[in-house]
Amino acid sequence: MPSVAWNGARYYMAWLSGVFGCQVLCSFPAPELKGLLLDSSGNPLSAEATKFAEKASHSVPIVASGADGRFLVVWRTDDVLRGLLLSESGAPLAPGGPMQLFRGAAGAIDATSSGNAFAVSFMIKTADFRHDLYVARVGNQNPLAPTEIRKLATLITPLNRQPDLTLVSTSDGSLATAYTRIAEEPEIGAVSRAFVQLPVVVVRTRAVRR
């Protein structure tokens, strides 16, 4: 599934292409993470898509646009959450390629703009089959540096079930995330929400689950 963001002048779209689940016994190429800049009418602005990475275990990428027109692409490779900052014209701004943001990530991810920076929500799987839900601010300069990390909730996750989430921001810098919360019974799923403010100075307290 592709992800797309609009910066007020152009779109940037990122997606995962290739054949999944058959890289060991088959001769198909591994999935590639690609991105493409589009004009306001949806027409490609380059002849070929940019390839960020190539590996069988990438997650679906997420694209967000910042207030200054830059784009952020985030994805997970194995248990490493990676990010790449792009200019408003879609050019990578990191000379060394994608940056590692977090280790231990698992499950769904999302990203959005947060003032002049970005915010990323992600999960870390624990040893007792649960997922801890986090949100963090990520600066819009290189190198990408995650700051102001908040743990929002611990989700019960029975075997073979992955929680999902989405993240949005408001004009005052508040962030709201909606996520699936799996109840004690494995067949029952529910949706919860959490709201968090990420000021410049962080008081490290756990957000209230509503």
Buried (B, 14 or more C-beta within 10 A) or exposed (E): EBBBBEBEEBBBBBBBEBEEEEBEEEEEEBBBBBBBBBEEEEEEEEEEBBEBBEEBEBBBBBBBBBBEBBBBBBBBBEEBBBBBBBEBBBEBBBEEEBBEBBEEBBBBBBBBBBBEBBBBBBBBBBEEEBBBBBBBBBBBEBEBEBEBBBBBBBBBBEEEBBBEBBBBBEEEBEBBBBBBBBEEEEEEEEEBBBBBEBEEEEEEEEBEEE
